Amino acid sequence: MAKKFSAPIAAAMQKYSSDGVLPFHTPGHKQGRGAHEFLRELLTAEGLRQEVSLMEELDDLHAPQTCIKEAQSLAAKLWHADETIFFVNGTTSAVQAIIFGTLKAGDLIMIPRNAHRSVIAGLILSGATPIFLPVEFDEEFNLPLNVSVETIERAIKKFPQAKAVLLVSPNYYGVAADLEKISRLVHAAGMLLLIDEAHGAHLTFCDELPISAMEAGADLAAQSTHKILGSLTQTSMLMIKKSVDVERVKMAASLLQTTSPNQLLLASLDIARLQMELDGQKKICAAVELSKKLRGEIKKIHGLKAFDAVKNFALDATKVTVNVQGLGLTGQEAEKILRRDLKVQCELSDAANLLFLITYADDAEIIFKLVEALKLLPRGSREKFLSPSLSAEISLAELSPRETFYSPVEVVPLKKSVGRICAEEITFYPPGIPLLMPGEKIAAQVVELIEREKFLRVIGAVDKTLSTIKVVNRFV
Ligand SMILES: Cc1ncc(COP(=O)(O)O)c(C=O)c1O
């Protein structure tokens, strides 16, 4: 059965739920019999019938021996890894496992200035201290590019004792770092290359996309399968090369995951892998073609610009960034108009841009509708656009995030916080990139930036108005 179905987890669930077993086990709804009708409508009777877990035949994510082991090996093969671990709490947990599973207290790890917030927990758990790497910036489009090869070279010279380099590649806007060159430099320096590839689970399926982290030589790569491919939200995979201590990474992953992983989520990863194995190249290359057409059409619309690859950084064409400055609108204003008046929802907006994700689920008709909606965007009256000017320094955090987490703290007015050590995370969401991490010295330019952007949705900070900020109770 498993062979015919070729999605071993889904096959095992189907077999168990059809076996006529009297269930005296979790989940409490007992294969849907006790479920409220709303839940039945939501997940369907069949979905609930198969929502079973923890039986021997369904394997154990924490010590996989049968169907989960088989599904993970099939994924490893497809994504060019030696091993794969499935995650039911997204790349957030996978990134935490990457750091927790490879570093220890006192170790130094290089991270980009715009790393995702999931890095913070990894740093607190491991006790490692970050070295912040500057990210190149595109002035015309007002958006972050990636970390350059030159920056990595300089950083390795400045901190040769660092144990690892973690990069986000591609970033939210699809801009990839030159991972092949960086991999050679990092490995020659005896460091690990760890990639947050949350936005890159599809890269390996089309030659026109930037090279995937595993193929470029990275040691670990965490991918949000759910973001771009066909698994359910919350599901991710960690791709592993044997160059790391695999057992330690597995232990870290296991410590961070629930003991009751939802089998529907696991099956969705297995089925997403099957879908890519069967048809990945055709589907992903078709999405790239659609994205190219979309870019071409956007360029014809007065006031709009579409972002293309720039020197030294490959671009994932399926991330279509549209700059709306020429219309006198901010990205946030344009997003609201599109959502409210034109029933189009983008992935994210920033001060100057809208980001549209084109996936294998899209077709020419939907692209046409998007183009028509973009043509209807009105003119606004904005003249000046502010860029998020983050530090260009390669700098070591003042305190490790773990020391910061356990330090006495005080709350001070934001304006008076310059020069103090930040004791909390300040992140605007989306995109979930911390402007300040615990342990970082607060720079005047970051305070200015927070003051400008504080109308955005904030996570991490205790005072959501951002008039005050938590700092470590000592001066540096
Ligand atoms: C760069 C990056 N890393 C990690 C994550 C976390 O991924 P997930 O939502 O799958 O937990 C995100 C989410 O947006 C992200 O943008």
The ligand as an ORCA input file, in Angstrom:
! r2SCAN-3c Opt
* xyz 0 1
  C      13.190     34.568      6.942
  C      12.204     33.782      7.754
  N      12.652     32.811      8.574
  C      11.811     32.070      9.323
  C      10.457     32.291      9.288
  C       9.568     31.463     10.133
  O       8.911     30.548      9.348
  P       7.545     29.841      9.788
  O       6.470     30.856      9.603
  O       7.447     28.677      8.868
  O       7.687     29.443     11.220
  C       9.940     33.300      8.451
  C       8.495     33.586      8.414
  O       8.012     34.480      7.800
  C      10.844     34.072      7.672
  O      10.416     35.070      6.886
*
